[in-house]
Amino acid sequence: MPDPTQVAVLDHVGVRFGAQWALTDVSAAFPAGAVGLLGPNGAGKSTMLKALLGLLRPDSGRISVLDLDVAAKPLEIRARVGYMPENDAHIPGMTAVSFVAYCAELSGLPASDAMQRAHEVLYYVGLGEARYRNVETYSTGMKQRIKLAQALVHDPDLLLLDEPTNGMDPKGREEMLALVRDIAHNRNISLILSSHVMPDVESVCDAVVVMNHGRVIMQGPIESLKKPAGRIFEVRVKGDRGAFLDRLRAQAFECRDTDADVLRVLMPAGVGADQLFSSAAAVGAQVRHLKPSVPTLEDVFADAVGEP
């Protein structure tokens, strides 16, 4: 029986390019709402999105989107799904409003309705004042916004966003994420946000599907996945940092470096912070900073893909 709480389901899906498998025996369920598709570059995220749209035919398995079989009804699915690709896909020589209206007509809207919707959605994404400019004159951030506009113009039931903050400055990134949050939580449109930027996913999504090397390695609600088996500490040491790390890992403590020269250490349940001090002393190092922390999506991802 179809499950109305799920907007997309992959059942043992494989996609191959020549001898190389881009997706290997992938099974995943995307619930309604905002779901992150998380993984490093080359993990297979874009391939999965194209398979969901019916643009790539799987070599094995079955895919359904909005309770429709992708192999049987790809056009019907694409009429109900908005797709924001990772790469630019505008048509040179067209103004923003004519381009978005054209995309709306391709989705089945009559010409007059398409033009009205194009104006509305361009104002929504913050391009109202620039809607009569040719798209090729846009900045990188503006081109990201027009890709979002064309994905929204036909009022889809599901939105697929492939790296929507690519190339954007910090201000533009926050504005784009604010738009995505509004779409997900206020406009009754489910979305799948594909990204390798974990803070983006964590700030927008309620659930996540984690990929690596063409496989799904973890999926579920973010808050559930973030519950650790022990306590997490942020630690900075003075002295032989490498030897300190080696000693912690020899004791089966999970450790991860950060950009701020701070180690994040997951201590097993029942093990106290005094073990960090004794481990540092054993290698001639000193703990100079220690504080409890809360788990992040980065911790979940690092653990899932086996990153140190």
Secondary structure, DSSP 8 states (H G I E B T S, - for coil): ---TTEEEEEEEEEEEETTEEEEEEEEEEEESSEEEEE--TTSSHHHHHHHHTTSS--SEEEEEETTEETTT-HHHHHHHEEEE-SS----TT-BHHHHHHHHHHHTT--HHHHHHHHHHHHHHTT-GGGTTSBGGGS-HHHHHHHHHHHHHTT--SEEEEESTTTT--HHHHHHHHHHHHHHHHHS--EEEEEES-HHHHHHH-SEEEEEETTEEEEEEEHHHHT--SSEEEEEEEES-HHHHHHHHHHTT-EEEE-TTS-EEEEE-TT--THHHHHHHHHTT-EEEEEEEE---HHHHHHHHHT--
